[in-house]
Amino acid sequence: MTRQDRPTLAPGFDMEQYARESDARLRAQPAHDGAPEVQAAENLDDADAEQIYRARIGDMRQVVVLARKPEDLLHLRHGVADGFVLSAVDGRRSVEDLLRDCGLPPLAALSTLFELLETGVLALRPH
């Protein structure tokens, strides 16, 4: 067996570092022609952004459920953070429970959950 044939372990993934690097890349992007909504978003701190996502999602006691069949999810394009959130969806967890249990930093979890809700991958039902 040659060295190239030997299996190797995948390197560990540090979600906190990924989030920090992603934030830094976003801040380094050029200005967007002074569009007011972009300027407002750039001036938000994490706490403000979290409040906005929470307000848009609504009642944190709602239950998060899949809105599509699991086999349909295989054909959709997903980011790394999507997997963290999707793996925590069991049809019984509330939004708050999912945010706590998915393993992502709060803002990353909220933004990912919101995106999955907006794209119709996930849905909310009353508690």
C-alpha positions as CSV (number, residue, x, y, z in Angstrom):
1,M,0.0,0.0,0.0
2,T,1.5,3.3,-1.0
3,R,1.2,6.5,1.0
4,Q,-1.4,7.8,-1.4
5,D,-3.6,4.8,-1.0
6,R,-3.9,5.1,2.8
7,P,-7.1,6.7,4.1
8,T,-6.7,9.9,6.0
9,L,-8.9,11.7,8.4
10,A,-10.6,14.8,7.3
11,P,-9.4,17.9,9.1
12,G,-11.6,19.3,11.9
13,F,-14.1,22.1,11.0
14,D,-14.1,25.1,13.4
15,M,-17.5,26.8,12.9
16,E,-16.5,29.8,15.1
17,Q,-13.4,30.4,12.9
18,Y,-15.5,30.0,9.7
19,A,-18.0,32.6,11.0
20,R,-15.3,35.1,11.9
21,E,-13.6,34.7,8.5
22,S,-16.9,35.0,6.7
23,D,-17.7,38.2,8.6
24,A,-14.3,39.6,7.7
25,R,-14.7,38.7,4.0
26,L,-18.1,40.4,4.0
27,R,-16.8,43.6,5.6
28,A,-13.9,43.7,3.1
29,Q,-16.3,43.7,0.1
30,P,-16.6,47.0,-1.8
31,A,-19.4,49.5,-1.0
32,H,-22.7,49.0,-2.8
33,D,-23.2,52.4,-4.4
34,G,-24.6,53.8,-1.1
35,A,-27.9,51.9,-1.2
36,P,-29.6,52.8,2.1
37,E,-30.7,49.2,2.9
38,V,-27.1,48.0,2.4
39,Q,-25.7,50.8,4.5
40,A,-28.2,50.0,7.3
41,A,-27.3,46.3,7.2
42,E,-23.6,47.1,7.4
43,N,-24.1,49.2,10.5
44,L,-25.8,46.4,12.4
45,D,-24.1,44.7,15.2
46,D,-24.7,41.0,15.9
47,A,-27.3,41.7,18.7
48,D,-29.3,43.9,16.3
49,A,-29.2,41.4,13.5
50,E,-30.3,38.6,15.9
51,Q,-33.3,40.8,17.0
52,I,-34.3,41.3,13.4
53,Y,-34.1,37.6,12.6
54,R,-36.1,36.7,15.7
55,A,-38.7,39.3,14.8
56,R,-39.0,37.9,11.3
57,I,-39.2,34.3,12.5
58,G,-41.8,35.1,15.2
59,D,-42.8,32.9,18.1
60,M,-39.7,31.0,19.2
61,R,-41.9,28.2,20.6
62,Q,-43.0,27.2,17.0
63,V,-41.9,23.7,15.9
64,V,-39.5,23.4,13.0
65,V,-40.4,20.8,10.4
66,L,-39.2,19.8,7.0
67,A,-41.2,21.3,4.2
68,R,-39.8,18.9,1.6
69,K,-39.2,15.2,1.5
70,P,-35.7,14.2,2.8
71,E,-34.8,12.7,-0.5
72,D,-35.6,16.0,-2.2
73,L,-33.0,17.8,0.0
74,L,-30.2,15.8,-1.6
75,H,-30.7,17.6,-4.9
76,L,-30.6,21.1,-3.4
77,R,-27.5,23.1,-3.0
78,H,-26.6,23.6,0.7
79,G,-23.9,25.4,2.6
80,V,-22.0,24.0,5.5
81,A,-24.2,25.8,8.0
82,D,-27.4,24.3,6.4
83,G,-26.3,20.9,7.5
84,F,-25.9,21.9,11.1
85,V,-29.5,23.3,11.2
86,L,-31.0,20.5,9.1
87,S,-29.5,17.8,11.3
88,A,-31.2,19.3,14.3
89,V,-34.7,19.2,12.7
90,D,-36.7,16.3,14.2
91,G,-40.2,17.7,13.9
92,R,-40.5,18.2,17.7
93,R,-37.9,20.8,18.5
94,S,-39.0,24.4,18.8
95,V,-37.1,27.2,17.1
96,E,-35.4,28.1,20.4
97,D,-34.4,24.4,21.0
98,L,-33.1,24.1,17.5
99,L,-31.0,27.3,17.8
100,R,-29.5,26.0,21.0
101,D,-28.9,22.4,19.8
102,C,-27.6,22.9,16.2
103,G,-24.0,23.7,17.2
104,L,-23.8,27.1,15.4
105,P,-23.1,30.5,16.9
106,P,-26.5,32.3,17.5
107,L,-26.4,34.7,14.6
108,A,-25.2,32.0,12.1
109,A,-28.0,29.7,13.4
110,L,-30.7,32.3,13.1
111,S,-29.6,33.5,9.6
112,T,-29.4,29.9,8.3
113,L,-32.7,28.9,9.8
114,F,-34.3,32.0,8.3
115,E,-32.9,31.3,4.8
116,L,-34.1,27.7,5.0
117,L,-37.6,28.9,6.0
118,E,-37.6,31.5,3.2
119,T,-36.5,29.0,0.5
120,G,-39.2,26.5,1.6
121,V,-36.9,23.8,2.8
122,L,-38.2,24.2,6.4
123,A,-41.6,25.3,7.8
124,L,-42.9,26.3,11.2
125,R,-46.0,24.9,12.9
126,P,-47.6,26.1,16.1
127,H,-46.4,24.6,19.3
